[in-house]
Amino acid sequence: MPLQDMELADKRITTLLQDEFPLCEDPYGEIGRRAELGLSAEEVRARVHHLKKGRVIRQISAIFDSRNLGYKSSLVAMKAPADRVDECAKVVSRHPGVSHNYKRDHEFNIWFTIAVPPGQSLQEHVEALHAKAGAIVTRPLPTLKLYKIGVKLNLEDPSVEAATAKEAEGSVWNHLLPEPVRLTEKEIAAVRVLQRDIDTAILHPYEPMAKELGISQQELFEIVRDFQKRALLRRVAAILHHRKAGFRSNGMGVWAVPEDKVDEYGQKMAQFKIVSHCYRRPVYPDWRYNLFTMVHAENDDGCRAIIKQMSQETGLTDYTVLFSTVEYKKTRVEYFAEDDYSWLFDKAA
């Protein structure tokens, strides 16, 4: 569904859902009121269901913070042989903790994010993937400091001016806890239910979730709010298929910043509305960029224009933009699942 073909109501609803799928017994009615389009709850639900069927909306669910749940995670850059990129990427995508896996136009041609559950070694998993895939070089790029995380695309106004407008102070997510939280069995059960894709075929989707947990909807909402207060859960919201929503390009702007200035510029970059992710990451002899920003636009030129304007506004000029050319995998990590990693460490396989 091209962006220009979407009705105003669908654009507004989709934009709102990226902020929050309301925590109430009548979430579609609440979205209808916020959208100010005179739509009933059932009309909103039908539109959301259609947008999911049309793959504009990828998923609506609770969005958890993996690190604060006790998971270890990292972005990883892999250099695969030019004639084996797809083959290497297939091995990487097999890992259940790999949520995003892309081919990018760089000598480091495979970029993926990986999370491993409490008790597992992230380094061992990355090293095993490197060996199993037959990569040339693999560079873990863990978050050294988080400045912002949270994708929100403005479907009503995708212009460069709107994209590079600034966020309100305090509106970006950057709540990393000093230590991960230990969850009770009841809390883990709630995580397992809340992380599932919400069923848009029913008008009151929280009702069966609460019933499965043996609690009321209000008790379920209290659990979600408690998770939010403890920085375990960012929000319950929609994640889009960016290309289907009209944002066909994602550009990873990477910046070489003096080490004593990274925090200053990281906070500046995080304030741009279009920046969905902003991190400080380590450098290597063959990788000198330490500040990462992700932006989305209708095409590659749009991403370049946004990054160029960010450069002009911040004064940072030493950067490059990496574009994804193939999406091998994009999903959400399933937390507290009974995953089998034996294949990864079986040298005979």
Disulfide bonds with the S-S distance in Angstrom:
none
